[in-house]
Amino acid sequence: MPQALFGRRTSCTKEISKVTYSIVGFGKIGQAIAKAFARSGIEVAVATTRPPQQLASTAATLGAAVKPIDLAEALEADVIFLAVPFKSHRDVAGKKPNWTGKIIVDATNAYGVDPADLGGRPSSAAIEEAFAGAQLVKGFNHLPASTLAQDPNVNGGRRVIFIASDAKDPASEVSKIAEKLGFAPIYLGKLAEGGALVQARGSSWAQLIFQDLVKFS
């Protein structure tokens, strides 16, 4: 397991643990998020069901901070960005029996999924159920990949990323990550409340999906 990603750094007698990040899914959204990490010089692992060697050339174009690794290793990160097609989330969740201690950032969109298949719940509720024990945060899903991949510094302001979660501490943690990546996080509240504004339902997009907003200090 790569020590630079998932090990601990020791300085003299003081052991300092490093928060680790991974992106599961390396399509357009996964690559856009990875590019944001690379732009900020923050190391992030990327993985799919394919061997990491098959991701290497694309990862190299994004920056040296983007590290392709095996999926099993990527799932050991502290904060995992889920950037797979919505219908693939159970396949990923099934790779571990328990997700306690992990923060899952749900960057998926359930557009085209029959609401009846979700039991009338928001899509993030289904993902939260699948990743038993994890703390779920909805975020990094409302912008097109081409926009998300751009420099978030726009005319002196910062591009907005919406955050929603039923747990405040994970929401705060992901907001801090968004800030490190140069974005302006805005907390919408719980998943079924303000979070519903960034979740597709059937063949409809929620009100804040595709809204490219910039926040000025």
C-alpha positions as CSV (number, residue, x, y, z in Angstrom):
1,M,0.0,0.0,0.0
2,P,1.6,3.3,-1.0
3,Q,2.9,5.0,2.1
4,A,2.7,8.5,0.6
5,L,-1.1,8.0,0.3
6,F,-2.2,5.9,3.2
7,G,0.7,5.7,5.6
8,R,1.7,7.8,8.6
9,R,4.5,10.4,8.7
10,T,6.7,10.5,11.7
11,S,8.7,13.6,12.7
12,C,11.1,13.1,15.7
13,T,8.9,11.5,18.4
14,K,5.7,13.0,17.2
15,E,3.5,10.9,14.9
16,I,1.3,13.0,12.6
17,S,-1.5,11.3,10.6
18,K,-2.3,12.6,7.2
19,V,-5.9,12.7,5.9
20,T,-6.0,10.8,2.7
21,Y,-8.3,11.3,-0.3
22,S,-9.4,9.1,-3.2
23,I,-11.7,9.4,-6.2
24,V,-13.5,6.2,-7.2
25,G,-14.6,6.6,-10.8
26,F,-12.4,8.3,-13.4
27,G,-14.9,9.5,-16.0
28,K,-15.4,13.2,-16.8
29,I,-16.5,14.1,-13.2
30,G,-13.8,12.1,-11.5
31,Q,-11.2,13.6,-13.8
32,A,-12.5,17.1,-13.1
33,I,-12.3,16.6,-9.3
34,A,-8.8,15.1,-9.7
35,K,-7.7,18.1,-11.8
36,A,-8.8,20.4,-8.9
37,F,-6.6,18.4,-6.5
38,A,-3.7,18.6,-8.9
39,R,-4.1,22.3,-9.4
40,S,-3.9,22.8,-5.6
41,G,-1.0,20.4,-5.2
42,I,-3.0,18.1,-2.9
43,E,-2.3,14.4,-3.4
44,V,-5.3,12.2,-4.4
45,A,-5.6,8.6,-5.4
46,V,-7.8,7.6,-8.3
47,A,-9.2,4.2,-9.1
48,T,-11.7,2.2,-11.1
49,T,-12.3,-1.5,-11.6
50,R,-9.6,-1.3,-14.3
51,P,-5.9,-1.8,-13.4
52,P,-4.2,1.4,-12.3
53,Q,-1.8,1.2,-15.3
54,Q,-4.7,1.8,-17.6
55,L,-5.4,5.2,-15.8
56,A,-1.8,6.3,-15.8
57,S,-1.6,8.2,-19.0
58,T,-4.7,10.2,-18.3
59,A,-3.7,10.8,-14.7
60,A,-0.3,12.1,-15.9
61,T,-2.0,14.8,-18.0
62,L,-3.8,16.1,-14.9
63,G,-0.7,16.5,-12.7
64,A,1.8,14.7,-10.5
65,A,-0.5,14.8,-7.5
66,V,-3.0,12.4,-9.1
67,K,-2.0,8.8,-8.3
68,P,-3.7,5.8,-9.9
69,I,-3.9,2.8,-7.5
70,D,-5.9,-0.4,-7.1
71,L,-9.6,0.0,-6.2
72,A,-9.2,-1.9,-2.9
73,E,-6.4,0.5,-1.8
74,A,-8.5,3.6,-2.8
75,L,-11.3,2.4,-0.6
76,E,-9.0,2.7,2.4
77,A,-8.8,6.5,2.1
78,D,-10.3,8.7,4.8
79,V,-12.4,10.7,2.3
80,I,-13.7,9.0,-0.8
81,F,-15.2,10.9,-3.7
82,L,-17.8,8.7,-5.4
83,A,-17.8,9.6,-9.0
84,V,-19.3,6.5,-10.6
85,P,-22.6,6.3,-12.5
86,F,-25.3,6.1,-9.9
87,K,-26.4,2.6,-10.8
88,S,-22.8,1.4,-10.0
89,H,-22.7,2.6,-6.4
90,R,-23.8,-0.7,-4.9
91,D,-21.0,-2.5,-6.8
92,V,-18.5,-0.2,-5.0
93,A,-20.3,-0.4,-1.7
94,G,-20.1,-4.2,-1.8
95,K,-16.3,-4.1,-1.9
96,K,-16.3,-3.6,1.9
97,P,-18.5,-5.1,4.6
98,N,-18.5,-1.9,6.7
99,W,-17.7,1.7,6.0
100,T,-17.5,3.1,9.5
101,G,-15.0,6.0,9.8
102,K,-15.1,6.9,6.1
103,I,-16.5,10.1,4.6
104,I,-18.2,9.4,1.3
105,V,-18.6,12.5,-1.0
106,D,-21.6,11.6,-3.2
107,A,-20.8,13.3,-6.6
108,T,-23.3,11.1,-8.5
109,N,-26.5,12.1,-10.2
110,A,-29.5,9.7,-10.4
111,Y,-30.9,11.3,-13.6
112,G,-33.1,8.8,-15.4
113,V,-33.5,6.6,-12.4
114,D,-37.2,5.8,-11.6
115,P,-38.1,7.5,-8.3
116,A,-40.0,4.4,-7.4
117,D,-36.8,2.5,-7.4
118,L,-35.6,4.8,-4.7
119,G,-38.7,4.4,-2.6
120,G,-39.5,8.1,-2.9
121,R,-36.2,9.0,-1.2
122,P,-33.5,11.3,-2.5
123,S,-30.8,9.4,-4.3
124,S,-28.2,10.2,-1.6
125,A,-30.3,8.3,0.9
126,A,-29.9,5.1,-1.2
127,I,-26.2,5.6,-1.3
128,E,-26.0,6.3,2.4
129,E,-27.9,3.0,3.0
130,A,-25.5,1.1,0.7
131,F,-22.4,2.5,2.4
132,A,-23.3,1.3,5.8
133,G,-21.5,3.1,8.6
134,A,-20.1,5.9,6.4
135,Q,-20.8,9.6,6.8
136,L,-22.3,10.8,3.6
137,V,-21.9,14.3,2.1
138,K,-23.5,15.4,-1.2
139,G,-21.3,17.6,-3.2
140,F,-19.3,18.3,-6.3
141,N,-22.2,17.0,-8.5
142,H,-24.1,20.1,-9.6
143,L,-21.8,21.4,-12.2
144,P,-21.0,20.0,-15.7
145,A,-17.6,18.3,-15.7
146,S,-16.2,20.9,-18.2
147,T,-17.1,23.7,-15.7
148,L,-16.0,21.8,-12.6
149,A,-12.6,21.2,-14.2
150,Q,-12.0,25.0,-14.7
151,D,-10.0,27.2,-12.3
152,P,-12.5,28.1,-9.6
153,N,-11.1,31.6,-9.3
154,V,-13.4,33.7,-11.5
155,N,-12.9,37.5,-11.8
156,G,-11.8,37.8,-8.2
157,G,-14.5,35.4,-6.9
158,R,-14.7,31.7,-6.2
159,R,-16.9,29.2,-7.9
160,V,-19.6,27.8,-5.6
161,I,-19.8,24.1,-4.6
162,F,-23.0,23.1,-2.8
163,I,-22.7,20.8,0.2
164,A,-25.5,18.8,1.9
165,S,-25.3,16.3,4.7
166,D,-27.3,15.0,7.7
167,A,-24.1,15.3,9.8
168,K,-22.5,18.6,10.4
169,D,-18.9,17.5,11.1
170,P,-18.5,15.6,7.8
171,A,-20.1,18.5,6.0
172,S,-17.6,20.9,7.6
173,E,-14.7,18.6,6.7
174,V,-15.8,18.5,3.0
175,S,-16.3,22.2,3.0
176,K,-12.7,22.7,4.2
177,I,-11.6,20.4,1.3
178,A,-13.6,22.5,-1.2
179,E,-11.9,25.6,0.2
180,K,-8.5,24.1,-0.2
181,L,-9.3,23.3,-3.8
182,G,-10.2,27.0,-4.4
183,F,-14.0,26.7,-4.3
184,A,-16.6,28.5,-2.2
185,P,-18.6,25.9,-0.3
186,I,-22.2,26.7,0.6
187,Y,-24.0,24.4,3.0
188,L,-27.6,23.6,2.0
189,G,-28.6,21.6,5.1
190,K,-29.8,18.0,5.3
191,L,-30.0,15.7,2.4
192,A,-33.8,15.6,2.2
193,E,-34.1,19.4,2.8
194,G,-31.7,21.8,1.1
195,G,-29.9,18.8,-0.3
196,A,-32.9,18.0,-2.5
197,L,-32.0,21.1,-4.5
198,V,-29.0,19.4,-6.0
199,Q,-30.4,15.9,-6.6
200,A,-32.0,14.7,-9.9
201,R,-35.4,13.0,-9.7
202,G,-36.5,10.8,-12.5
203,S,-36.0,12.8,-15.7
204,S,-36.0,16.1,-13.9
205,W,-33.0,18.1,-12.6
206,A,-33.3,19.9,-9.3
207,Q,-33.3,23.7,-9.1
208,L,-29.6,24.2,-8.3
209,I,-28.2,21.7,-10.8
210,F,-26.1,23.4,-13.5
211,Q,-26.3,26.8,-11.7
212,D,-22.8,28.1,-12.1
213,L,-22.5,30.7,-9.3
214,V,-19.5,32.7,-8.1
215,K,-19.1,34.0,-4.6
216,F,-17.3,37.3,-3.9
217,S,-15.8,38.2,-0.5
